[in-house]
């Protein structure tokens, strides 16, 4: 199930699109405050944004630019001005596709499914890892558990991703250190211990006790 954020000031159209998308099992939120689109975007944390070009206060190009400053989430523009210039502008501003008005809901569904497939299921890879009800989102480096969202640092995410990719198997400290080195020129061994400790604390605060177990002399395992 994906989260789709609709930024469309035609309430009837927004509701029709929402019903169609929800019928495919996805979660939908329609923007309500067109002066605070980024606030609603951050709160909902969508997998895809349907964004009208002509909006109150600021147009869709403005909001796409703001979104692109913080996220690579797919953006599909909607507009009645479907001439080549607007389509080119939409793609140039960071859009992933263009949906002309009047919106054909079946065409919309096909486009959204294609964009979601490209963004999150390329090569058959799943965008999440799951263990004991905890879901690690590989696209935004966050962990969800029983309705709670846990924000992770870069190193915490890499450690947890490696452990969850190898659930049921012990991952050596050396293997985890190698994972941390991927983006950093050098990481001290103590950095791993500190990050594992902080990660465990966050998991426990979310209700995930004993999620990461230590195998003395061998490494770590998710249990």
Number of C-alpha atoms within 10 A of each C-alpha: 9 16 18 23 24 24 27 25 18 10 13 10 14 17 16 13 23 19 15 16 21 16 10 12 11 14 18 22 18 19 21 14 13 18 13 11 18 17 13 19 17 12 9 15 16 19 20 22 26 25 26 24 22 16 18 12 9 13 14 23 21 13 21 23 14 13 20 15 9 10 14 14 21 25 25 24 25 26 21 14 13 14 10 9 9 16 20 13 12 23 15 11 17 19 23 17 18 22 21 17 12 10 15 11 15 11 12 20 15 10 16 22 14 13 18 16 14 13 17 19 13 11 8 9 9 11 15 17 16 15 14 10 11 21 18 24 17 16 14 17 18 17 22 16 18 11 8 11 14 17 14 18 14 12 20 22 22 19 22 23 19 16 21 22 14 13 16 11 14 16 22 16 16 13 13 20 18 14 16 22 14 11 11 10 7 11 14 10 12 9 13 19 12 11 17 18 13 15 22 19 14 17 18 13 11 18 13 17 14 12 16 19 14 14 12 7 8 12 16 21 21 21 16
